[in-house]
Amino acid sequence: MANVTTYKGITGNIRLIFTKWGIFIVIYTLIGVLYNTAPPHFPPLAFSAAALHSWVQYSISILLWPLSLWHPTFSVAKWPAGSTH
């Protein structure tokens, strides 16, 4: 068996950033923040239901930003040209 060193706490989190997966996660998150959100890139910090809703929407938009690149050929509201429906 190989000796595996495990790190806990903040040390483990910092070391994770400098792995292949850590760099991927950082780049993915930065693209999500900069590409899929409007300036100032952060929702308001008020303590209200509206602010909580904004933060939930913000988190979802960052995690699922690649879906913003998908443009379906047709949808229920828009049929292809030449269709009789």
C-alpha positions as CSV (number, residue, x, y, z in Angstrom):
1,M,0.0,0.0,0.0
2,A,1.1,3.5,-0.8
3,N,1.5,6.1,1.9
4,V,-1.2,8.7,1.4
5,T,-1.1,12.0,3.3
6,T,-4.4,13.5,4.0
7,Y,-4.9,17.1,4.9
8,K,-7.7,18.5,7.0
9,G,-9.2,22.0,7.4
10,I,-8.0,25.0,5.5
11,T,-4.7,23.3,4.6
12,G,-6.7,20.6,2.7
13,N,-8.8,23.2,0.9
14,I,-5.8,25.3,-0.2
15,R,-4.0,22.2,-1.4
16,L,-7.1,21.2,-3.4
17,I,-6.9,24.4,-5.4
18,F,-3.5,23.5,-6.8
19,T,-4.6,20.1,-8.1
20,K,-6.0,19.4,-11.6
21,W,-9.5,19.2,-10.3
22,G,-9.0,22.3,-8.1
23,I,-7.9,24.4,-11.1
24,F,-10.8,23.1,-13.1
25,I,-13.3,24.1,-10.4
26,V,-11.8,27.6,-10.0
27,I,-11.9,28.2,-13.8
28,Y,-15.4,26.8,-14.0
29,T,-16.6,29.0,-11.2
30,L,-14.9,32.1,-12.6
31,I,-16.4,31.6,-16.0
32,G,-19.8,31.2,-14.3
33,V,-19.4,34.4,-12.4
34,L,-18.1,36.5,-15.3
35,Y,-20.1,35.0,-18.2
36,N,-23.5,34.3,-16.7
37,T,-24.0,37.2,-14.3
38,A,-24.3,40.9,-14.9
39,P,-22.1,43.5,-13.1
40,P,-21.5,43.9,-10.2
41,H,-21.6,40.1,-10.3
42,F,-23.0,39.7,-6.8
43,P,-26.6,39.9,-5.5
44,P,-27.5,42.3,-2.6
45,L,-26.4,41.3,0.9
46,A,-29.7,42.3,2.7
47,F,-31.4,39.9,5.1
48,S,-34.7,39.3,3.3
49,A,-36.5,36.7,1.4
50,A,-35.9,38.6,-1.8
51,A,-32.1,38.6,-1.2
52,L,-32.2,34.9,-0.3
53,H,-34.0,34.2,-3.6
54,S,-31.5,36.3,-5.5
55,W,-28.6,34.2,-3.9
56,V,-30.3,30.9,-4.8
57,Q,-30.8,32.1,-8.4
58,Y,-27.2,33.3,-8.5
59,S,-25.8,30.0,-7.3
60,I,-27.8,28.0,-9.8
61,S,-26.7,30.3,-12.7
62,I,-23.1,29.8,-11.7
63,L,-23.3,26.0,-11.4
64,L,-25.3,25.6,-14.6
65,W,-23.8,28.2,-16.8
66,P,-23.0,25.8,-19.7
67,L,-26.7,25.5,-20.3
68,S,-26.8,29.1,-21.3
69,L,-24.8,28.1,-24.4
70,W,-27.5,25.7,-25.6
71,H,-30.0,27.1,-28.1
72,P,-32.6,24.4,-29.1
73,T,-33.6,24.2,-32.7
74,F,-37.3,24.6,-31.8
75,S,-39.5,24.7,-28.7
76,V,-43.2,24.4,-28.0
77,A,-43.6,28.2,-28.6
78,K,-41.5,28.3,-31.8
79,W,-42.0,25.7,-34.6
80,P,-39.5,25.3,-37.4
81,A,-40.1,27.3,-40.7
82,G,-42.5,25.5,-43.0
83,S,-44.3,23.7,-40.3
84,T,-48.1,23.6,-40.4
85,H,-48.5,23.3,-36.6
